[in-house]
Amino acid sequence: MSDRSRRHPAQPTRVSAPHVLLLAPGYNQPRAHFDLLADGHGSVRGLRAHGIECISFPQHDERLGVRIERFAEAVEVVRKAQPGRLTLLGYSLGGLVVRGYLGAYPQRAEHIGGAITIATPHWGVRTFATEHVARVLRVPDHAMEDMELNSGFLRWLNGTSGHWTTDRYGGAILDLDAEPWIVPQHVRILSVVGSVPRYRENDGLVWCDSATLGSRIPAHFIIGPTCNHINLMGHFDPSMLLAKGFVRNDRVWPLTLRAGLRFCGVAPRDRATDPANE
């Protein structure tokens, strides 16, 4: 994997809608979990209804380095079939695949119109809930080690090491040893971040400081009692319900959808549901 520029991206600006959105799934996540964003539900129109073609990267269980190479192959296939600039979207662990691709292949960044990460632990996770549930259910996914604090992968991706400190309210604060690499200079990026008040600045799995690399990544926050890690995508996971009390409803994921549309420069054609914290 090659060296990368350490320049920080500019704040997102409104641009023409991209032709294709390539979607990278999260930890042990099937493609179908993108259906709500892609197709919508009820009165909420999905990405396809707004003229954005959605292509989902398959579910894999390899380490992140291998997934990034597979993702790079997928990007090339999409580029040949759909000439023009792409927007990449990664949910949770998938956001690390997206940034990892941009880090490993910075020379290809000129073909990328932007990158969206949703609930992505850009500096790892500080909870054992996911790992515990994965072991109980014997989930065949080998990437958990790459999401540990100061893993070799995260040190490579961010170009620095660091540690967590705790504020007086019990919240986690990211303290990096140097300014991190984020994305190549000309790539726009947005982090969609969930925050459940009772969890203190996190979505139940990912701390806000991790999702934004200590406020270095432009972010859109979705805050409310049901704005948990799973509900940002609107899918139901019985293991997370049992382990963390995560619920699914149709009040949160439309807000994620609208944030993505705005980033792509597309005006929503319907009204999303009321904010989840009302």
HELIX and SHEET records of a PDB file:
HELIX    1   1 ARG A   31  PHE A   34  5                                   4    
HELIX    2   2 ASP A   35  ASP A   39  1                                   5    
HELIX    3   3 ARG A   48  HIS A   50  5                                   3    
HELIX    4   4 LEU A   64  ALA A   81  1                                  18    
HELIX    5   5 LEU A   93  ALA A  104  1                                  12    
HELIX    6   6 PRO A  106  HIS A  111  5                                   6    
HELIX    7   7 ALA A  129  LEU A  137  1                                   9    
HELIX    8   8 MET A  144  MET A  147  5                                   4    
HELIX    9   9 GLY A  152  ASN A  158  1                                   7    
HELIX   10  10 PRO A  197  TYR A  199  5                                   3    
HELIX   11  11 CYS A  208  ALA A  211  1                                   4    
HELIX   12  12 PRO A  238  LYS A  244  1                                   7    
HELIX   13  13 TRP A  253  PHE A  263  1                                  11    
SHEET    1   A 6 GLU A  53  SER A  56  0                                        
SHEET    2   A 6 VAL A  20  ALA A  24  1                                        
SHEET    3   A 6 LEU A  86  TYR A  91  1                                        
SHEET    4   A 6 ILE A 112  ILE A 118  1                                        
SHEET    5   A 6 ILE A 189  SER A 195  1                                        
SHEET    6   A 6 ALA A 219  ILE A 223  1                                        
SHEET    1   B 2 GLY A  40  HIS A  41  0                                        
SHEET    2   B 2 VAL A  44  ARG A  45 -1                                        
SHEET    1   C 2 GLY A 162  THR A 166  0                                        
SHEET    2   C 2 ALA A 172  LEU A 176 -1                                        
END                                                                             
